[in-house]
Every structure is written in C-alpha cells, then in structure tokens.
Amino acid sequence: MRWVAGAEWRTLVTWAPVVAVVVLSQAGIGLESAWSGSDAGLALTSALLAGPLLLRATRPVLTAALVGAALAVQVQLGGSLHFASFIAVLVASYAVGRHCAGRCTTAGVVVLLVGVVVAMRHSLPEAAEELVFPLFYVTAAAVLGSVIRRQARHAAELRGLNEALVRERDALDRLVVATERLRLARELHDVVAHTLTVAVIQAEACEDAVVDDPEGAREAAREVQAAGRRGLADLRSLVRVLRDADAPADDPGLDDLDALAAVMAGAGLEVTVAREGDLGGLAPELERELYRIVQEALTNVVKHSTGTSVRVLVSRRGPHVDLEVVDPGPAVHAPVPSGGHGLVGMGERLAPFDGQVTAGPARGGFRVHVSVPVLQEVLA
C-alpha cells in the first residue's frame, strides 16, 4: 500500500467530513422523523452544515456559529435533525478545541450549544433531559480537541528541542575537532621546532669544527642524528594516537625534565632543573603541558639568546603549581627564524587548567613564569 503524501493527506482530512455530512444528509440517514421539507431545502441544509467545516482550521468559532445556525435552519425547513447534523456538530466542536484556547474554546462550545437548543426548542421544556446528550458530546469533542492541541504543541516543542540539541551536538563536534586540531598543532610545533632547532645548532657546530676539530664535528653530527631520532619517535607517538584513540600516548612529564636538560646540554645550553614542594599526584595531562612549556621555553633560549645557562624551577606552593624558566641573556642580534606561535601556544596549553603564563624581559635576559591552580588535587 502506497502511503499518502503529506499534502494529499491534509486535503483528505479537510474534505472527508464535508463529503460525509453531504452524503449522510442527502441520504436522510438518522432522521428523527420523516423529512417534511422540499428536496431543495434538504440540499440547502446539507450545504449549510457541510460548507462551514472547510473553515474549521482557520475560523473555528465562525464554523461553530454557522453550524449552530444551520441546525436552526434545518429544523425550520424540514422539521427534523439527522445523523449528518450530529457529525457536523462533533467536527465543529472538535475544531474549536483543536484550534482555539481559553475563552475562544468556551465561546465556540456555547455557540454550538445555543444552536442545538434552538433546534430542539419545540420539544422543550418537556424533553429538557434530552439536552444532556448534546451537552456531553459537544463538550467531550471540544475537550478531545484541546488535549490533542496541547499534545501537538508539546510535540512541536520537543521537535524544536531535538533540532536545537542536534545543532548543539554538531557545534560541539566541530568544537572538539577544532580543539583537537589546535592541540595537535601545538604538539607538532613544539616537537618539530625543538628537534629542528637542536639539529640546526648542532649542524652549525659541525660545520664550524669540521676542519679544525674533526672529533668535535663527529660529535655534533651524532647529536644531529640523536635529535632526529627523538623527533621521529615523538612524531610516531602522535601518529599512533591519531590512528588509535585508545593507544597509550608516550606523554612526557615532569620526571622527564632532566632528560630534556641533557638533550639541551648537547646543544650547548646548560639547564639546571630544581624542584620544590610535593609535586606528586598531578594530572598526567598537566604534567605533559608543563613539560612542553619548558621545552618551548628552552628552544626559544637557543633561538633568541646568547646565554649558555638556564634555570628551571618547578614548585608547589599551597593550591598552585608554579613553573619558572629564567634565561640570563642577552638576546642575539640575528636570532634563528621563528613562527611566533610559542608564547601563544603556552597560554593555550594552560587554558583548560585555568593557568596563567607571563613572559618578558628580566634583568637583561628573559623570564617565563607559569602558575596553575591545583586546589582540587591537593584536597583529593
């Protein structure tokens, strides 16, 4: 069976009661007594009962008033109500409840009941108890329409909420993707910049020593090789996590700062790492970001400073973890070219932890200071 299209279904629903009232009225089904009027009068009452039903969705109270008036006209022309009258009143009552609210519904119901009473006036007051039946079905149809109207409104609200949730979910998915892309960009920047900076410094040392100090040149070449291998290992770790989100990441932490200092020593930079306070129990994600910040700061020293020593201090004071990287300077006149993303990336790394980073000249050199609140971890 082929389903009826939406527009076709609405047309069918609109016209079905109209056709039913006309057919039942012309057939004379359900007449309380023989029709005493003319065929033209019967056709007129059929039109008066059925025609207003076409307006029931847009003008429900007017429809109720016209149907009520048609009942009085029908009794006047033929002296009898029939089943079509009952159908028309039910449809009009339902439309009042379905498309009206509050006083509008009450007005429509009252108008219909007045029409019924006028149509039954010849049997009143002797048959007053017969008014109970039309009062019941008119009110019941209007209540049913009101219930369905509220359900339709709730369904529309739920659809709106679902659409809003879908939009929010899509926006969240895009935000997650953008955040992950930004994180990967920072990781790649720090890994590649650090590796290439060390490699460039060692390659320059190799070039300077290749004639006068062959052994020093070979040592510098070995440092270039080692830097390349470390960079490849870091890149493989990133690619492995990209391919498999459940794969364990080889994220560095604060315990790896000594190894980083040794690597920088190979590039001619003496790094002193000091720790103060209880640094245990920090989130691995926070340790990774702090390590990357130190790595970026040391890389910047190699690029932009003539200093040969750097002090790194990691401390925990109350509800904060502080990180300080101090370069005594001074700055070089022709620094290694930089993309300018290092300090920006530090701030982005700390944003999820509500951390603060300050960086600027200090006593002829340069100082990077980081403060991250970890009160929740202290209390854990």
PAZALO-17633 format. One record per residue (C-alpha): residue in one letter; x, y, z. Coordinates in steps of 0.05 Angstrom, whole numbers, padded with zeros to 5 digits. Layout:
+------+--------+--------+--------+
: code :     px :     py :     pz :
+------+--------+--------+--------+
:    A :      X :      Y :      Z :
...
+------+--------+--------+--------+
This chain:
+------+--------+--------+--------+
: code :     px :     py :     pz :
+------+--------+--------+--------+
:    M :  00000 :  00000 :  00000 :
:    R :  00028 :  00068 : -00020 :
:    W :  00029 :  00119 :  00035 :
:    V : -00009 :  00183 :  00022 :
:    A :  00036 :  00244 :  00015 :
:    G :  00031 :  00300 :  00067 :
:    A : -00006 :  00350 :  00023 :
:    E : -00054 :  00296 : -00002 :
:    W : -00067 :  00273 :  00069 :
:    R : -00084 :  00343 :  00092 :
:    T : -00132 :  00351 :  00033 :
:    L : -00165 :  00285 :  00051 :
:    V : -00173 :  00304 :  00124 :
:    T : -00202 :  00371 :  00105 :
:    W : -00254 :  00345 :  00056 :
:    A : -00274 :  00278 :  00087 :
:    P : -00321 :  00307 :  00140 :
:    V : -00351 :  00354 :  00088 :
:    V : -00366 :  00298 :  00040 :
:    A : -00392 :  00254 :  00096 :
:    V : -00441 :  00307 :  00120 :
:    V : -00467 :  00319 :  00050 :
:    V : -00476 :  00245 :  00034 :
:    L : -00508 :  00228 :  00100 :
:    S : -00554 :  00289 :  00096 :
:    Q : -00577 :  00273 :  00025 :
:    A : -00588 :  00200 :  00043 :
:    G : -00631 :  00220 :  00102 :
:    I : -00596 :  00173 :  00149 :
:    G : -00614 :  00181 :  00222 :
:    L : -00674 :  00226 :  00213 :
:    E : -00713 :  00231 :  00278 :
:    S : -00777 :  00237 :  00236 :
:    A : -00793 :  00240 :  00162 :
:    W : -00765 :  00299 :  00125 :
:    S : -00823 :  00347 :  00114 :
:    G : -00787 :  00398 :  00072 :
:    S : -00770 :  00400 : -00002 :
:    D : -00710 :  00368 : -00036 :
:    A : -00682 :  00438 : -00047 :
:    G : -00689 :  00451 :  00027 :
:    L : -00652 :  00387 :  00043 :
:    A : -00597 :  00406 : -00006 :
:    L : -00593 :  00475 :  00025 :
:    T : -00586 :  00447 :  00096 :
:    S : -00533 :  00399 :  00071 :
:    A : -00493 :  00457 :  00044 :
:    L : -00503 :  00499 :  00106 :
:    L : -00479 :  00442 :  00151 :
:    A : -00421 :  00419 :  00108 :
:    G : -00394 :  00485 :  00079 :
:    P : -00371 :  00517 :  00144 :
:    L : -00329 :  00456 :  00161 :
:    L : -00279 :  00478 :  00108 :
:    L : -00262 :  00537 :  00153 :
:    R : -00254 :  00498 :  00217 :
:    A : -00178 :  00501 :  00219 :
:    T : -00173 :  00577 :  00209 :
:    R : -00240 :  00603 :  00235 :
:    P : -00264 :  00551 :  00286 :
:    V : -00312 :  00597 :  00325 :
:    L : -00343 :  00622 :  00260 :
:    T : -00351 :  00550 :  00238 :
:    A : -00386 :  00533 :  00304 :
:    A : -00432 :  00593 :  00296 :
:    L : -00450 :  00575 :  00224 :
:    V : -00462 :  00502 :  00241 :
:    G : -00506 :  00523 :  00300 :
:    A : -00546 :  00569 :  00255 :
:    A : -00552 :  00513 :  00203 :
:    L : -00584 :  00468 :  00256 :
:    A : -00638 :  00520 :  00267 :
:    V : -00648 :  00529 :  00192 :
:    Q : -00652 :  00454 :  00182 :
:    V : -00707 :  00447 :  00234 :
:    Q : -00744 :  00507 :  00204 :
:    L : -00742 :  00478 :  00133 :
:    G : -00753 :  00404 :  00146 :
:    G : -00771 :  00396 :  00219 :
:    S : -00720 :  00343 :  00235 :
:    L : -00647 :  00333 :  00253 :
:    H : -00608 :  00274 :  00226 :
:    F : -00541 :  00238 :  00233 :
:    A : -00506 :  00288 :  00188 :
:    S : -00525 :  00343 :  00238 :
:    F : -00492 :  00302 :  00294 :
:    I : -00428 :  00293 :  00252 :
:    A : -00425 :  00367 :  00235 :
:    V : -00433 :  00388 :  00308 :
:    L : -00379 :  00338 :  00330 :
:    V : -00330 :  00362 :  00278 :
:    A : -00343 :  00435 :  00295 :
:    S : -00336 :  00422 :  00369 :
:    Y : -00270 :  00384 :  00359 :
:    A : -00244 :  00441 :  00315 :
:    V : -00260 :  00493 :  00369 :
:    G : -00219 :  00453 :  00420 :
:    R : -00164 :  00436 :  00370 :
:    H : -00152 :  00506 :  00342 :
:    C : -00174 :  00551 :  00399 :
:    A : -00153 :  00563 :  00471 :
:    G : -00186 :  00591 :  00534 :
:    R : -00244 :  00637 :  00522 :
:    C : -00244 :  00623 :  00448 :
:    T : -00259 :  00549 :  00462 :
:    T : -00314 :  00567 :  00511 :
:    A : -00345 :  00615 :  00461 :
:    G : -00346 :  00562 :  00407 :
:    V : -00377 :  00510 :  00452 :
:    V : -00431 :  00559 :  00477 :
:    V : -00449 :  00580 :  00405 :
:    L : -00458 :  00507 :  00385 :
:    L : -00500 :  00491 :  00446 :
:    V : -00544 :  00551 :  00432 :
:    G : -00555 :  00525 :  00362 :
:    V : -00573 :  00457 :  00389 :
:    V : -00622 :  00487 :  00439 :
:    V : -00654 :  00530 :  00385 :
:    A : -00661 :  00469 :  00340 :
:    M : -00694 :  00430 :  00398 :
:    R : -00738 :  00487 :  00423 :
:    H : -00803 :  00454 :  00400 :
:    S : -00791 :  00396 :  00448 :
:    L : -00774 :  00439 :  00507 :
:    P : -00786 :  00442 :  00565 :
:    E : -00820 :  00373 :  00564 :
:    A : -00757 :  00338 :  00538 :
:    A : -00705 :  00381 :  00573 :
:    E : -00668 :  00319 :  00596 :
:    E : -00651 :  00306 :  00523 :
:    L : -00603 :  00365 :  00526 :
:    V : -00556 :  00324 :  00568 :
:    F : -00534 :  00283 :  00508 :
:    P : -00514 :  00342 :  00462 :
:    L : -00482 :  00377 :  00522 :
:    F : -00440 :  00315 :  00534 :
:    Y : -00416 :  00302 :  00463 :
:    V : -00404 :  00376 :  00446 :
:    T : -00362 :  00385 :  00509 :
:    A : -00326 :  00318 :  00500 :
:    A : -00308 :  00334 :  00428 :
:    A : -00281 :  00402 :  00448 :
:    V : -00241 :  00372 :  00506 :
:    L : -00212 :  00319 :  00459 :
:    G : -00191 :  00374 :  00411 :
:    S : -00159 :  00413 :  00467 :
:    V : -00120 :  00352 :  00490 :
:    I : -00095 :  00338 :  00420 :
:    R : -00077 :  00412 :  00411 :
:    R : -00034 :  00410 :  00474 :
:    Q : -00002 :  00345 :  00452 :
:    A :  00013 :  00375 :  00384 :
:    R :  00043 :  00437 :  00417 :
:    H :  00086 :  00393 :  00462 :
:    A :  00107 :  00351 :  00403 :
:    A :  00127 :  00414 :  00365 :
:    E :  00167 :  00438 :  00425 :
:    L :  00201 :  00371 :  00430 :
:    R :  00219 :  00374 :  00357 :
:    G :  00247 :  00443 :  00367 :
:    L :  00287 :  00419 :  00427 :
:    N :  00312 :  00359 :  00387 :
:    E :  00333 :  00404 :  00330 :
:    A :  00368 :  00450 :  00379 :
:    L :  00403 :  00391 :  00410 :
:    V :  00425 :  00367 :  00342 :
:    R :  00453 :  00436 :  00326 :
:    E :  00488 :  00439 :  00393 :
:    R :  00516 :  00369 :  00383 :
:    D :  00542 :  00387 :  00314 :
:    A :  00572 :  00451 :  00342 :
:    L :  00604 :  00411 :  00399 :
:    D :  00632 :  00361 :  00349 :
:    R :  00662 :  00418 :  00309 :
:    L :  00690 :  00448 :  00372 :
:    V :  00720 :  00382 :  00393 :
:    V :  00752 :  00373 :  00324 :
:    A :  00778 :  00445 :  00325 :
:    T :  00806 :  00436 :  00396 :
:    E :  00840 :  00371 :  00377 :
:    R :  00869 :  00403 :  00314 :
:    L :  00896 :  00460 :  00356 :
:    R :  00926 :  00412 :  00407 :
:    L :  00959 :  00372 :  00351 :
:    A :  00985 :  00436 :  00320 :
:    R :  01017 :  00455 :  00387 :
:    E :  01047 :  00386 :  00395 :
:    L :  01075 :  00386 :  00325 :
:    H :  01101 :  00457 :  00333 :
:    D :  01137 :  00441 :  00398 :
:    V :  01165 :  00374 :  00375 :
:    V :  01187 :  00396 :  00306 :
:    A :  01212 :  00464 :  00329 :
:    H :  01252 :  00434 :  00386 :
:    T :  01281 :  00378 :  00343 :
:    L :  01300 :  00423 :  00285 :
:    T :  01328 :  00477 :  00329 :
:    V :  01375 :  00428 :  00364 :
:    A :  01392 :  00398 :  00296 :
:    V :  01407 :  00466 :  00265 :
:    I :  01451 :  00487 :  00324 :
:    Q :  01490 :  00421 :  00321 :
:    A :  01496 :  00425 :  00245 :
:    E :  01526 :  00494 :  00251 :
:    A :  01574 :  00469 :  00304 :
:    C :  01592 :  00411 :  00258 :
:    E :  01606 :  00459 :  00201 :
:    D :  01650 :  00503 :  00244 :
:    A :  01690 :  00444 :  00271 :
:    V :  01696 :  00400 :  00210 :
:    V :  01766 :  00426 :  00193 :
:    D :  01798 :  00444 :  00259 :
:    D :  01763 :  00394 :  00305 :
:    P :  01742 :  00331 :  00267 :
:    E :  01724 :  00295 :  00332 :
:    G :  01680 :  00354 :  00353 :
:    A :  01648 :  00353 :  00284 :
:    R :  01633 :  00279 :  00290 :
:    E :  01603 :  00291 :  00360 :
:    A :  01559 :  00347 :  00332 :
:    A :  01537 :  00301 :  00275 :
:    R :  01519 :  00247 :  00326 :
:    E :  01478 :  00299 :  00364 :
:    V :  01441 :  00316 :  00299 :
:    Q :  01426 :  00243 :  00289 :
:    A :  01402 :  00235 :  00360 :
:    A :  01357 :  00296 :  00354 :
:    G :  01328 :  00268 :  00290 :
:    R :  01314 :  00201 :  00323 :
:    R :  01280 :  00235 :  00382 :
:    G :  01237 :  00277 :  00336 :
:    L :  01217 :  00215 :  00295 :
:    A :  01199 :  00178 :  00359 :
:    D :  01155 :  00236 :  00382 :
:    L :  01122 :  00241 :  00314 :
:    R :  01108 :  00166 :  00313 :
:    S :  01076 :  00172 :  00381 :
:    L :  01030 :  00227 :  00356 :
:    V :  01012 :  00188 :  00293 :
:    R :  00997 :  00126 :  00335 :
:    V :  00948 :  00164 :  00378 :
:    L :  00916 :  00194 :  00316 :
:    R :  00906 :  00125 :  00286 :
:    D :  00880 :  00094 :  00350 :
:    A :  00850 :  00139 :  00404 :
:    D :  00856 :  00082 :  00455 :
:    A :  00931 :  00074 :  00443 :
:    P :  00974 :  00095 :  00502 :
:    A :  01008 :  00160 :  00489 :
:    D :  01081 :  00168 :  00508 :
:    D :  01068 :  00235 :  00540 :
:    P :  01127 :  00266 :  00577 :
:    G :  01121 :  00291 :  00648 :
:    L :  01159 :  00330 :  00700 :
:    D :  01205 :  00270 :  00712 :
:    D :  01229 :  00277 :  00641 :
:    L :  01256 :  00347 :  00651 :
:    D :  01325 :  00320 :  00670 :
:    A :  01329 :  00282 :  00604 :
:    L :  01308 :  00345 :  00567 :
:    A :  01363 :  00383 :  00603 :
:    A :  01413 :  00331 :  00579 :
:    V :  01389 :  00339 :  00507 :
:    M :  01396 :  00415 :  00512 :
:    A :  01466 :  00406 :  00541 :
:    G :  01484 :  00373 :  00475 :
:    A :  01463 :  00437 :  00440 :
:    G :  01508 :  00478 :  00485 :
:    L :  01457 :  00501 :  00535 :
:    E :  01467 :  00483 :  00608 :
:    V :  01399 :  00472 :  00641 :
:    T :  01392 :  00468 :  00717 :
:    V :  01326 :  00436 :  00739 :
:    A :  01303 :  00448 :  00810 :
:    R :  01240 :  00422 :  00845 :
:    E :  01207 :  00447 :  00908 :
:    G :  01147 :  00421 :  00946 :
:    D :  01105 :  00359 :  00935 :
:    L :  01095 :  00350 :  00860 :
:    G :  01064 :  00282 :  00865 :
:    G :  00993 :  00267 :  00844 :
:    L :  00989 :  00319 :  00788 :
:    A :  00945 :  00301 :  00729 :
:    P :  00986 :  00270 :  00672 :
:    E :  00955 :  00320 :  00624 :
:    L :  00980 :  00378 :  00667 :
:    E :  01050 :  00347 :  00672 :
:    R :  01052 :  00339 :  00597 :
:    E :  01033 :  00412 :  00585 :
:    L :  01084 :  00437 :  00636 :
:    Y :  01138 :  00395 :  00603 :
:    R :  01120 :  00423 :  00534 :
:    I :  01123 :  00494 :  00561 :
:    V :  01193 :  00482 :  00588 :
:    Q :  01213 :  00450 :  00522 :
:    E :  01187 :  00510 :  00483 :
:    A :  01220 :  00560 :  00531 :
:    L :  01287 :  00525 :  00524 :
:    T :  01280 :  00522 :  00449 :
:    N :  01267 :  00597 :  00449 :
:    V :  01330 :  00607 :  00490 :
:    V :  01372 :  00571 :  00438 :
:    K :  01339 :  00612 :  00383 :
:    H :  01339 :  00681 :  00413 :
:    S :  01392 :  00685 :  00469 :
:    T :  01467 :  00684 :  00475 :
:    G :  01460 :  00655 :  00545 :
:    T :  01492 :  00588 :  00558 :
:    S :  01455 :  00570 :  00621 :
:    V :  01382 :  00568 :  00641 :
:    R :  01348 :  00555 :  00708 :
:    V :  01283 :  00516 :  00710 :
:    L :  01245 :  00515 :  00776 :
:    V :  01181 :  00474 :  00788 :
:    S :  01148 :  00486 :  00855 :
:    R :  01084 :  00473 :  00892 :
:    R :  01061 :  00527 :  00939 :
:    G :  00993 :  00515 :  00971 :
:    P :  00939 :  00509 :  00918 :
:    H :  00985 :  00527 :  00860 :
:    V :  01040 :  00495 :  00818 :
:    D :  01090 :  00547 :  00793 :
:    L :  01139 :  00539 :  00737 :
:    E :  01195 :  00588 :  00722 :
:    V :  01246 :  00587 :  00665 :
:    V :  01298 :  00642 :  00671 :
:    D :  01348 :  00658 :  00616 :
:    P :  01402 :  00707 :  00637 :
:    G :  01410 :  00731 :  00564 :
:    P :  01427 :  00775 :  00530 :
:    A :  01389 :  00766 :  00465 :
:    V :  01425 :  00752 :  00400 :
:    H :  01424 :  00804 :  00344 :
:    A :  01405 :  00754 :  00290 :
:    P :  01361 :  00701 :  00322 :
:    V :  01340 :  00637 :  00288 :
:    P :  01275 :  00650 :  00249 :
:    S :  01212 :  00633 :  00289 :
:    G :  01139 :  00625 :  00272 :
:    G :  01118 :  00667 :  00331 :
:    H :  01070 :  00614 :  00360 :
:    G :  01110 :  00593 :  00421 :
:    L :  01084 :  00640 :  00474 :
:    V :  01014 :  00638 :  00446 :
:    G :  01016 :  00562 :  00449 :
:    M :  01037 :  00565 :  00522 :
:    G :  00975 :  00604 :  00540 :
:    E :  00931 :  00556 :  00500 :
:    R :  00961 :  00497 :  00537 :
:    L :  00944 :  00526 :  00604 :
:    A :  00873 :  00549 :  00586 :
:    P :  00839 :  00483 :  00605 :
:    F :  00872 :  00486 :  00674 :
:    D :  00856 :  00560 :  00687 :
:    G :  00931 :  00572 :  00688 :
:    Q :  00967 :  00638 :  00676 :
:    V :  01031 :  00650 :  00637 :
:    T :  01073 :  00713 :  00638 :
:    A :  01134 :  00723 :  00596 :
:    G :  01180 :  00782 :  00585 :
:    P :  01249 :  00813 :  00595 :
:    A :  01280 :  00805 :  00664 :
:    R :  01349 :  00831 :  00687 :
:    G :  01378 :  00832 :  00616 :
:    G :  01350 :  00764 :  00598 :
:    F :  01282 :  00733 :  00592 :
:    R :  01234 :  00700 :  00642 :
:    V :  01175 :  00654 :  00632 :
:    H :  01130 :  00644 :  00693 :
:    V :  01071 :  00596 :  00698 :
:    S :  01020 :  00589 :  00754 :
:    V :  00967 :  00534 :  00754 :
:    P :  00914 :  00524 :  00808 :
:    V :  00911 :  00452 :  00832 :
:    L :  00869 :  00460 :  00895 :
:    Q :  00823 :  00403 :  00875 :
:    E :  00883 :  00356 :  00871 :
:    V :  00911 :  00380 :  00938 :
:    L :  00845 :  00364 :  00972 :
:    A :  00837 :  00297 :  00936 :
+------+--------+--------+--------+
